[in-house]
Amino acid sequence: MVAPPIDPPPELNWRQRAWAWLTERCSPYSAIIALAASVAPIPGIGYGIGPIWGSLLYAVRITTHPIAAYAIGLGAVAIAGRNLIRAAPRCGAGPLFCLSVSTVGALYGVIRPLDIVTALTGVPTS
């Protein structure tokens, strides 16, 4: 007796493939915990590590140049993301925490929506 042919599973779209890759690397719960830990206030200080990193980047932005703050902030995000990808086979809490701290700091202290106007026109937006 011949078995009927088995239909191959349907091919996943790019979102399903990306979600499968991400959940294979780290659990969504650990990502949420790492993000919460990066913004949770430290007792006695009152600020989290992410906002403290953002304040440092904002000081660099104001005292030196916005390009330097972008380079430091986005460079930290790139290095943390590289460490997260290279953690094999599953990432732990350390790389996730570093990525969330650097991302929160970059969003908090460096990136401003009107920077594109300054970059295109050269006119600073107060």
N, CA, C and O atoms as a DFTB+ gen file, in Angstrom:
504 C
 N C O
     1  1       0.836      -1.170       0.000
     2  2       0.000       0.000       0.000
     3  2       0.891       1.247       0.000
     4  3       1.874       1.306       0.738
     5  1       0.558       2.218      -0.804
     6  2       1.332       3.442      -0.959
     7  2       0.683       4.545      -0.133
     8  3      -0.523       4.777      -0.213
     9  1       1.516       5.223       0.667
    10  2       1.015       6.319       1.498
    11  2       0.742       7.529       0.627
    12  3       1.475       7.785      -0.328
    13  1      -0.303       8.275       0.945
    14  2      -0.568       9.483       0.149
    15  2       0.531      10.513       0.377
    16  3       1.112      10.572       1.460
    17  1       0.816      11.317      -0.628
    18  2       1.876      12.322      -0.460
    19  2       1.490      13.348       0.607
    20  3       0.325      13.718       0.752
    21  1       2.495      13.788       1.337
    22  2       2.289      14.774       2.399
    23  2       2.515      16.154       1.817
    24  3       3.533      16.422       1.178
    25  1       1.553      17.016       2.050
    26  2       1.696      18.389       1.569
    27  2       2.746      19.102       2.401
    28  3       2.747      18.987       3.627
    29  1       3.643      19.842       1.750
    30  2       4.635      20.597       2.522
    31  2       3.950      21.729       3.291
    32  3       2.930      22.256       2.847
    33  1       4.509      22.098       4.434
    34  2       3.904      23.208       5.185
    35  2       4.007      24.503       4.385
    36  3       4.937      24.669       3.595
    37  1       3.067      25.413       4.580
    38  2       3.137      26.672       3.825
    39  2       4.368      27.478       4.220
    40  3       4.825      27.427       5.362
    41  1       4.888      28.216       3.258
    42  2       6.080      29.019       3.517
    43  2       5.706      30.238       4.368
    44  3       4.669      30.867       4.157
    45  1       6.566      30.551       5.324
    46  2       6.313      31.667       6.229
    47  2       6.660      32.988       5.554
    48  3       7.580      33.059       4.738
    49  1       5.914      34.032       5.902
    50  2       6.270      35.351       5.383
    51  2       7.398      35.928       6.238
    52  3       7.836      35.291       7.196
    53  1       7.867      37.116       5.901
    54  2       9.056      37.663       6.566
    55  2       8.789      37.987       8.028
    56  3       9.693      37.864       8.855
    57  1       7.561      38.400       8.371
    58  2       7.263      38.700       9.779
    59  2       7.294      37.434      10.624
    60  3       7.829      37.430      11.733
    61  1       6.715      36.360      10.092
    62  2       6.703      35.102      10.832
    63  2       8.118      34.549      10.985
    64  3       8.464      34.008      12.035
    65  1       8.942      34.683       9.936
    66  2      10.333      34.228      10.032
    67  2      11.115      35.057      11.038
    68  3      11.905      34.512      11.808
    69  1      10.902      36.387      11.040
    70  2      11.602      37.256      11.985
    71  2      11.175      36.956      13.421
    72  3      12.018      36.917      14.317
    73  1       9.872      36.741      13.652
    74  2       9.393      36.431      15.002
    75  2       9.931      35.072      15.458
    76  3      10.311      34.915      16.618
    77  1       9.965      34.094      14.554
    78  2      10.508      32.777      14.911
    79  2      11.991      32.886      15.258
    80  3      12.450      32.250      16.207
    81  1      12.742      33.685      14.502
    82  2      14.166      33.852      14.797
    83  2      14.358      34.543      16.142
    84  3      15.212      34.151      16.937
    85  1      13.548      35.583      16.389
    86  2      13.683      36.331      17.633
    87  2      13.321      35.483      18.841
    88  3      14.048      35.492      19.835
    89  1      12.223      34.757      18.781
    90  2      11.832      33.924      19.930
    91  2      12.740      32.717      20.089
    92  3      12.811      32.135      21.171
    93  1      13.432      32.336      19.027
    94  2      14.430      31.271      19.161
    95  2      15.654      31.769      19.917
    96  3      16.291      31.004      20.642
    97  1      15.989      33.052      19.754
    98  2      17.161      33.632      20.397
    99  2      16.906      34.042      21.843
   100  3      17.752      33.818      22.709
   101  1      15.747      34.641      22.111
   102  2      15.457      35.086      23.476
   103  2      13.951      35.069      23.707
   104  3      13.155      35.216      22.780
   105  1      13.600      34.891      24.930
   106  2      12.188      34.838      25.285
   107  2      11.623      36.254      25.392
   108  3      12.320      37.163      25.842
   109  1      10.370      36.450      24.982
   110  2       9.776      37.782      25.114
   111  2       9.700      38.237      26.578
   112  3       9.792      39.430      26.865
   113  1       9.534      37.289      27.490
   114  2       9.479      37.650      28.909
   115  2      10.814      38.200      29.398
   116  3      10.845      39.169      30.157
   117  1      11.915      37.589      28.969
   118  2      13.217      38.104      29.392
   119  2      13.494      39.467      28.765
   120  3      14.165      40.299      29.376
   121  1      12.990      39.708      27.557
   122  2      13.162      41.025      26.943
   123  2      12.378      42.087      27.706
   124  3      12.870      43.197      27.906
   125  1      11.169      41.755      28.129
   126  2      10.364      42.705      28.905
   127  2      11.010      42.981      30.252
   128  3      11.022      44.122      30.714
   129  1      11.550      41.939      30.889
   130  2      12.219      42.115      32.179
   131  2      13.474      42.979      32.024
   132  3      13.747      43.836      32.865
   133  1      14.243      42.753      30.940
   134  2      15.448      43.557      30.715
   135  2      15.091      45.017      30.460
   136  3      15.781      45.913      30.947
   137  1      14.025      45.271      29.704
   138  2      13.608      46.645      29.463
   139  2      13.131      47.313      30.741
   140  3      13.446      48.476      30.995
   141  1      12.368      46.575      31.548
   142  2      11.896      47.145      32.822
   143  2      13.064      47.424      33.757
   144  3      13.062      48.428      34.470
   145  1      14.066      46.540      33.760
   146  2      15.229      46.748      34.625
   147  2      16.052      47.945      34.170
   148  3      16.691      48.605      34.990
   149  1      16.043      48.228      32.881
   150  2      16.852      49.354      32.410
   151  2      16.219      50.708      32.716
   152  3      16.924      51.715      32.772
   153  1      14.902      50.749      32.916
   154  2      14.259      52.027      33.218
   155  2      13.803      52.135      34.665
   156  3      13.365      53.204      35.090
   157  1      13.897      51.055      35.429
   158  2      13.467      51.087      36.835
   159  2      14.408      51.986      37.637
   160  3      15.626      51.906      37.478
   161  1      13.854      52.835      38.492
   162  2      14.717      53.735      39.264
   163  2      15.556      52.987      40.292
   164  3      15.096      52.037      40.926
   165  1      16.782      53.433      40.439
   166  2      17.695      52.862      41.419
   167  2      17.399      53.523      42.758
   168  3      17.327      54.751      42.822
   169  1      17.224      52.748      43.836
   170  2      16.951      53.371      45.144
   171  2      18.094      54.300      45.559
   172  3      19.270      53.957      45.432
   173  1      17.733      55.451      46.044
   174  2      18.723      56.428      46.475
   175  2      19.128      57.397      45.375
   176  3      19.587      58.502      45.667
   177  1      18.967      57.005      44.119
   178  2      19.302      57.883      43.004
   179  2      18.032      58.433      42.370
   180  3      17.936      59.626      42.079
   181  1      17.068      57.559      42.161
   182  2      15.795      57.991      41.608
   183  2      15.682      57.883      40.101
   184  3      14.621      58.164      39.542
   185  1      16.744      57.484      39.435
   186  2      16.733      57.331      37.989
   187  2      17.219      55.930      37.636
   188  3      17.971      55.315      38.391
   189  1      16.783      55.435      36.485
   190  2      17.253      54.145      36.005
   191  2      18.559      54.285      35.248
   192  3      19.022      55.395      34.983
   193  1      19.145      53.158      34.904
   194  2      20.432      53.178      34.203
   195  2      20.261      53.712      32.780
   196  3      21.131      54.425      32.279
   197  1      19.151      53.375      32.129
   198  2      18.900      53.888      30.779
   199  2      18.792      55.401      30.736
   200  3      19.466      56.033      29.923
   201  1      17.956      56.010      31.592
   202  2      17.913      57.480      31.605
   203  2      19.226      58.142      32.032
   204  3      19.526      59.246      31.577
   205  1      20.007      57.499      32.890
   206  2      21.314      58.066      33.264
   207  2      22.240      58.075      32.052
   208  3      22.953      59.050      31.818
   209  1      22.228      56.973      31.272
   210  2      23.030      56.910      30.047
   211  2      22.528      57.960      29.047
   212  3      23.328      58.591      28.355
   213  1      21.217      58.145      28.974
   214  2      20.656      59.173      28.099
   215  2      21.061      60.574      28.521
   216  3      21.316      61.426      27.670
   217  1      21.125      60.826      29.821
   218  2      21.565      62.141      30.306
   219  2      23.015      62.405      29.944
   220  3      23.376      63.526      29.586
   221  1      23.846      61.379      30.036
   222  2      25.243      61.529      29.638
   223  2      25.341      61.830      28.143
   224  3      26.123      62.688      27.733
   225  1      24.563      61.138      27.341
   226  2      24.574      61.402      25.904
   227  2      24.036      62.792      25.586
   228  3      24.517      63.448      24.663
   229  1      23.047      63.240      26.340
   230  2      22.520      64.589      26.136
   231  2      23.578      65.643      26.490
   232  3      23.687      66.668      25.818
   233  1      24.346      65.385      27.538
   234  2      25.433      66.307      27.889
   235  2      26.481      66.354      26.773
   236  3      27.010      67.422      26.462
   237  1      26.777      65.210      26.178
   238  2      27.707      65.191      25.047
   239  2      27.106      65.960      23.881
   240  3      27.809      66.700      23.194
   241  1      25.815      65.789      23.658
   242  2      25.134      66.482      22.562
   243  2      25.206      68.000      22.728
   244  3      25.437      68.724      21.759
   245  1      25.008      68.475      23.952
   246  2      24.987      69.916      24.202
   247  2      26.394      70.501      24.241
   248  3      26.629      71.567      23.671
   249  1      27.338      69.825      24.904
   250  2      28.667      70.405      25.095
   251  2      29.581      70.250      23.888
   252  3      30.398      71.133      23.627
   253  1      29.470      69.171      23.158
   254  2      30.376      68.986      22.015
   255  2      29.636      69.203      20.706
   256  3      29.675      70.296      20.142
   257  1      28.960      68.166      20.222
   258  2      28.265      68.264      18.944
   259  2      27.246      67.132      18.867
   260  3      27.500      66.044      19.384
   261  1      26.090      67.367      18.229
   262  2      25.107      66.286      18.110
   263  2      25.629      65.056      17.373
   264  3      25.216      63.936      17.672
   265  1      26.530      65.252      16.418
   266  2      27.082      64.114      15.677
   267  2      27.869      63.197      16.615
   268  3      27.806      61.974      16.486
   269  1      28.606      63.783      17.554
   270  2      29.365      62.966      18.508
   271  2      28.423      62.158      19.386
   272  3      28.690      60.992      19.675
   273  1      27.315      62.771      19.816
   274  2      26.346      62.045      20.637
   275  2      25.691      60.927      19.844
   276  3      25.484      59.832      20.367
   277  1      25.362      61.196      18.572
   278  2      24.813      60.135      17.722
   279  2      25.809      58.993      17.569
   280  3      25.430      57.825      17.655
   281  1      27.073      59.318      17.345
   282  2      28.086      58.279      17.151
   283  2      28.246      57.421      18.403
   284  3      28.331      56.197      18.311
   285  1      28.287      58.056      19.561
   286  2      28.448      57.298      20.809
   287  2      27.193      56.483      21.102
   288  3      27.282      55.293      21.405
   289  1      26.026      57.117      21.015
   290  2      24.778      56.434      21.359
   291  2      24.430      55.307      20.416
   292  3      24.124      54.199      20.857
   293  1      24.473      55.576      19.113
   294  2      24.128      54.530      18.156
   295  2      25.240      53.493      18.033
   296  3      24.974      52.342      17.685
   297  1      26.475      53.883      18.312
   298  2      27.554      52.892      18.374
   299  2      27.343      51.912      19.518
   300  3      27.601      50.717      19.373
   301  1      26.873      52.420      20.661
   302  2      26.577      51.533      21.791
   303  2      25.425      50.595      21.466
   304  3      25.449      49.427      21.852
   305  1      24.414      51.096      20.759
   306  2      23.296      50.238      20.341
   307  2      23.798      49.163      19.380
   308  3      23.392      48.006      19.486
   309  1      24.671      49.529      18.448
   310  2      25.203      48.559      17.489
   311  2      26.049      47.494      18.173
   312  3      25.939      46.313      17.845
   313  1      26.883      47.895      19.111
   314  2      27.722      46.915      19.817
   315  2      26.866      45.993      20.662
   316  3      27.104      44.785      20.691
   317  1      25.870      46.540      21.353
   318  2      24.985      45.698      22.165
   319  2      24.164      44.757      21.290
   320  3      23.943      43.604      21.658
   321  1      23.713      45.239      20.140
   322  2      22.978      44.372      19.221
   323  2      23.850      43.273      18.657
   324  3      23.395      42.141      18.493
   325  1      25.105      43.591      18.355
   326  2      26.038      42.564      17.871
   327  2      26.284      41.507      18.937
   328  3      26.326      40.315      18.633
   329  1      26.448      41.935      20.184
   330  2      26.645      40.971      21.261
   331  2      25.403      40.120      21.467
   332  3      25.512      38.943      21.810
   333  1      24.233      40.691      21.265
   334  2      22.997      39.939      21.399
   335  2      22.888      38.889      20.305
   336  3      22.471      37.761      20.568
   337  1      23.253      39.241      19.097
   338  2      23.170      38.292      17.985
   339  2      24.215      37.199      18.136
   340  3      23.950      36.046      17.795
   341  1      25.392      37.535      18.637
   342  2      26.471      36.552      18.752
   343  2      26.319      35.629      19.955
   344  3      27.020      34.621      20.046
   345  1      25.416      35.954      20.883
   346  2      25.191      35.076      22.040
   347  2      24.549      33.787      21.532
   348  3      23.452      33.809      20.974
   349  1      25.231      32.684      21.728
   350  2      24.748      31.431      21.151
   351  2      24.402      30.442      22.242
   352  3      25.038      30.466      23.295
   353  1      23.445      29.590      22.047
   354  2      22.382      29.665      21.052
   355  2      21.255      30.577      21.511
   356  3      20.492      31.083      20.688
   357  1      21.143      30.791      22.823
   358  2      20.131      31.720      23.340
   359  2      20.831      32.777      24.171
   360  3      21.797      32.498      24.881
   361  1      20.329      33.985      24.068
   362  2      20.947      35.074      24.806
   363  2      20.470      35.069      26.258
   364  3      19.353      34.650      26.561
   365  1      21.318      35.530      27.119
   366  2      20.969      35.630      28.521
   367  2      20.459      37.017      28.852
   368  3      20.097      37.794      27.968
   369  1      20.436      37.308      30.116
   370  2      19.915      38.596      30.559
   371  2      20.909      39.728      30.293
   372  3      20.497      40.870      30.092
   373  1      22.189      39.435      30.290
   374  2      23.203      40.476      30.107
   375  2      23.121      41.193      28.773
   376  3      23.005      42.418      28.756
   377  1      23.176      40.478      27.645
   378  2      23.083      41.176      26.358
   379  2      21.752      41.895      26.153
   380  3      21.716      42.970      25.553
   381  1      20.668      41.317      26.640
   382  2      19.366      41.985      26.521
   383  2      19.337      43.271      27.342
   384  3      18.818      44.291      26.890
   385  1      19.894      43.216      28.545
   386  2      19.937      44.401      29.404
   387  2      20.798      45.487      28.776
   388  3      20.419      46.658      28.782
   389  1      21.954      45.113      28.232
   390  2      22.833      46.100      27.590
   391  2      22.155      46.741      26.385
   392  3      22.269      47.949      26.178
   393  1      21.445      45.933      25.585
   394  2      20.748      46.488      24.432
   395  2      19.631      47.422      24.860
   396  3      19.445      48.479      24.258
   397  1      18.891      47.051      25.881
   398  2      17.789      47.915      26.307
   399  2      18.310      49.208      26.938
   400  3      17.725      50.268      26.721
   401  1      19.390      49.144      27.708
   402  2      19.960      50.364      28.300
   403  2      20.468      51.297      27.203
   404  3      20.204      52.499      27.240
   405  1      21.192      50.753      26.234
   406  2      21.737      51.619      25.186
   407  2      20.632      52.181      24.296
   408  3      20.738      53.319      23.838
   409  1      19.579      51.413      24.042
   410  2      18.476      51.920      23.225
   411  2      17.685      52.992      23.963
   412  3      17.350      54.025      23.384
   413  1      17.386      52.754      25.237
   414  2      16.674      53.766      26.020
   415  2      17.506      55.038      26.123
   416  3      16.966      56.137      26.002
   417  1      18.800      54.906      26.342
   418  2      19.667      56.076      26.418
   419  2      19.727      56.842      25.114
   420  3      19.708      58.073      25.115
   421  1      19.798      56.117      23.984
   422  2      19.840      56.792      22.686
   423  2      18.527      57.512      22.406
   424  3      18.527      58.631      21.892
   425  1      17.416      56.880      22.740
   426  2      16.117      57.524      22.515
   427  2      15.911      58.695      23.465
   428  3      15.303      59.698      23.093
   429  1      16.408      58.574      24.674
   430  2      16.189      59.591      25.701
   431  2      17.103      60.796      25.525
   432  3      16.674      61.932      25.731
   433  1      18.349      60.565      25.148
   434  2      19.307      61.656      25.177
   435  2      19.827      62.144      23.852
   436  3      20.373      63.246      23.784
   437  1      19.681      61.364      22.785
   438  2      20.332      61.743      21.535
   439  2      19.328      62.124      20.456
   440  3      19.393      63.223      19.905
   441  1      18.427      61.248      20.163
   442  2      17.577      61.391      18.982
   443  2      16.503      62.449      19.228
   444  3      15.735      62.369      20.187
   445  1      16.470      63.429      18.350
   446  2      15.462      64.483      18.373
   447  2      14.783      64.508      16.999
   448  3      15.460      64.350      15.983
   449  1      13.465      64.701      16.948
   450  2      12.774      64.646      15.661
   451  2      13.188      65.731      14.678
   452  3      13.120      65.512      13.468
   453  1      13.612      66.886      15.155
   454  2      13.946      67.978      14.249
   455  2      15.402      67.968      13.798
   456  3      15.839      68.908      13.134
   457  1      16.159      66.937      14.138
   458  2      17.543      66.851      13.675
   459  2      17.625      66.737      12.164
   460  3      18.602      67.190      11.567
   461  1      16.631      66.146      11.538
   462  2      16.658      66.024      10.077
   463  2      16.564      67.402       9.416
   464  3      17.141      67.612       8.349
   465  1      15.844      68.342      10.036
   466  2      15.750      69.703       9.500
   467  2      17.111      70.374       9.562
   468  3      17.533      71.030       8.609
   469  1      17.790      70.209      10.677
   470  2      19.133      70.787      10.826
   471  2      20.102      70.151       9.848
   472  3      20.939      70.843       9.270
   473  1      20.003      68.854       9.655
   474  2      20.917      68.167       8.753
   475  2      20.692      68.588       7.303
   476  3      21.652      68.706       6.541
   477  1      19.442      68.815       6.913
   478  2      19.165      69.163       5.521
   479  2      19.380      70.643       5.224
   480  3      19.855      70.993       4.144
   481  1      19.036      71.516       6.169
   482  2      19.094      72.950       5.896
   483  2      20.261      73.668       6.545
   484  3      20.680      74.726       6.076
   485  1      20.788      73.101       7.620
   486  2      21.860      73.764       8.344
   487  2      21.363      74.781       9.350
   488  3      22.160      75.404      10.051
   489  1      20.057      74.954       9.428
   490  2      19.462      75.903      10.371
   491  2      19.157      75.195      11.669
   492  3      18.359      74.258      11.674
   493  1      19.766      75.606      12.781
   494  2      19.465      74.938      14.052
   495  2      18.036      75.215      14.500
   496  3      17.513      76.315      14.321
   497  1      17.424      74.204      15.079
   498  2      16.044      74.337      15.574
   499  2      16.088      74.434      17.086
   500  3      15.921      73.430      17.779
   501  1      16.304      75.596      17.588
   502  2      16.432      75.911      19.008
   503  2      16.396      74.757      19.874
   504  3      16.495      74.896      21.093
